[in-house]
Amino acid sequence: MRQERVRTCERRISAYRGQTVLVPRRRQPQGAPHKPLFYGWWMVWLGGFLSSLNKTAVNKGFPVFVAPVRDGFGASNAAVSLIFSLARAESGPAGPVAGWFIDRFGPRRALFVGALMSGGGFLALGYTTSLWAFGALYLLVVTAGANLGFSYALSTLMNNWFYRRKALAMSVFQAVDSLLPAVLVGVVALAIAAWSWQTTAKIMGLVLLVVILPLSWFIKDAPESMGLTMDGDAPGGSQDPPRPPTARRRRWAPPAWPGRYGLLRATGFALPWPRPAPGVRVPVRHVRRQRANQLGGGRRVFWA
């Protein structure tokens, strides 16, 4: 008994008497072990940041290039606007090719190739001397890389990591994706005004290459590559709680005969009406409508 008391107590010396007293030792609260943050949320934040850099250069930042490019090449507004309009329409035909590439090589390699094309394309835009060379580089290299590595690859990445929380993950991704361009587009406009659009394009290309290429190696294609599961669920657990088999049937599959009754009323044909199955209760309102149709004439609906 005394040994147990010594184990559970510790000696403390009183400051004012110099006596040794036994004070119960405080027990540490035993709670649930701390669960680390799911790695998929790092994919959301990192993917949103990388996409925001690309969106600043390609999507949101192109309006500030229209007037300087027009004045630099002495072209018309229609010619310059045509290039940027075709760039926006390029995402449609490039979709199947990007989908095939992502299925074969994964989102991380697609992001690396897309960043290499976008950054290298912007770096080459600073050395163009004609409008047609500018248009060819912007359409075939810059925009193609942006569609492959950012529009399609990062969307696939979010779908690979999340199932139940997919809507929340996509919303956070879009929020991070739209936050940074709101600030950086103004910086791009100031850089064009201070220097020239060629110098600014070179700087943007270097930023895309130096920042996005190293960070792309932290992207993981799927949680299975790290021994995890979607949404951070336990291995072998159910990702979606099962629904009762009759829930969807009761919600989406109403009985067949009221729909046929409404079809007969809409068409006005007097066709034989099948009797309900045994044990099926017919609502009183349907019986009253049947009698009203019989008395009205011309639209007789009767039980066969």
MORA-V807507 format. One record per residue. N is the residue number from 0. RES is the residue in one letter. NEAR is the number of other ideal C-beta (glycine too) atoms within 10 Angstrom. Layout:
N:RES:NEAR
N:RES:NEAR
//
This chain:
0:M:5
1:R:6
2:Q:7
3:E:8
4:R:10
5:V:11
6:R:9
7:T:11
8:C:13
9:E:11
10:R:9
11:R:12
12:I:9
13:S:9
14:A:7
15:Y:5
16:R:8
17:G:7
18:Q:9
19:T:9
20:V:10
21:L:12
22:V:9
23:P:9
24:R:11
25:R:7
26:R:7
27:Q:6
28:P:5
29:Q:6
30:G:6
31:A:5
32:P:6
33:H:5
34:K:7
35:P:7
36:L:8
37:F:19
38:Y:13
39:G:23
40:W:16
41:W:14
42:M:24
43:V:26
44:W:12
45:L:18
46:G:27
47:G:21
48:F:17
49:L:26
50:S:27
51:S:20
52:L:23
53:N:27
54:K:21
55:T:21
56:A:26
57:V:23
58:N:19
59:K:18
60:G:21
61:F:19
62:P:11
63:V:19
64:F:23
65:V:15
66:A:13
67:P:18
68:V:25
69:R:17
70:D:11
71:G:16
72:F:17
73:G:7
74:A:19
75:S:11
76:N:10
77:A:9
78:A:14
79:V:21
80:S:13
81:L:13
82:I:21
83:F:17
84:S:11
85:L:13
86:A:20
87:R:11
88:A:11
89:E:17
90:S:16
91:G:9
92:P:9
93:A:17
94:G:14
95:P:9
96:V:13
97:A:20
98:G:14
99:W:10
100:F:19
101:I:22
102:D:11
103:R:9
104:F:14
105:G:20
106:P:29
107:R:20
108:R:17
109:A:28
110:L:31
111:F:19
112:V:18
113:G:29
114:A:27
115:L:18
116:M:21
117:S:29
118:G:26
119:G:17
120:G:24
121:F:26
122:L:18
123:A:18
124:L:23
125:G:17
126:Y:11
127:T:19
128:T:9
129:S:10
130:L:18
131:W:12
132:A:14
133:F:21
134:G:20
135:A:13
136:L:20
137:Y:26
138:L:17
139:L:13
140:V:19
141:V:26
142:T:27
143:A:22
144:G:25
145:A:27
146:N:24
147:L:25
148:G:30
149:F:26
150:S:20
151:Y:23
152:A:30
153:L:25
154:S:16
155:T:19
156:L:27
157:M:20
158:N:15
159:N:19
160:W:28
161:F:23
162:Y:14
163:R:13
164:R:18
165:K:14
166:A:9
167:L:12
168:A:22
169:M:15
170:S:12
171:V:17
172:F:23
173:Q:14
174:A:11
175:V:18
176:D:22
177:S:14
178:L:13
179:L:17
180:P:20
181:A:11
182:V:10
183:L:19
184:V:19
185:G:12
186:V:12
187:V:22
188:A:16
189:L:12
190:A:17
191:I:20
192:A:12
193:A:9
194:W:12
195:S:14
196:W:21
197:Q:17
198:T:13
199:T:26
200:A:29
201:K:18
202:I:16
203:M:24
204:G:21
205:L:14
206:V:16
207:L:29
208:L:17
209:V:11
210:V:15
211:I:23
212:L:14
213:P:10
214:L:16
215:S:23
216:W:10
217:F:11
218:I:21
219:K:20
220:D:21
221:A:18
222:P:20
223:E:12
224:S:11
225:M:11
226:G:7
227:L:17
228:T:19
229:M:19
230:D:18
231:G:17
232:D:16
233:A:7
234:P:8
235:G:6
236:G:8
237:S:8
238:Q:10
239:D:9
240:P:6
241:P:6
242:R:8
243:P:8
244:P:7
245:T:9
246:A:9
247:R:10
248:R:10
249:R:9
250:R:8
251:W:7
252:A:9
253:P:10
254:P:11
255:A:11
256:W:16
257:P:13
258:G:10
259:R:14
260:Y:16
261:G:11
262:L:11
263:L:17
264:R:13
265:A:8
266:T:10
267:G:9
268:F:11
269:A:14
270:L:13
271:P:9
272:W:16
273:P:11
274:R:11
275:P:14
276:A:9
277:P:5
278:G:5
279:V:9
280:R:6
281:V:14
282:P:9
283:V:8
284:R:9
285:H:14
286:V:10
287:R:10
288:R:15
289:Q:17
290:R:11
291:A:11
292:N:19
293:Q:13
294:L:8
295:G:9
296:G:7
297:G:7
298:R:14
299:R:15
300:V:20
301:F:11
302:W:10
303:A:7
//
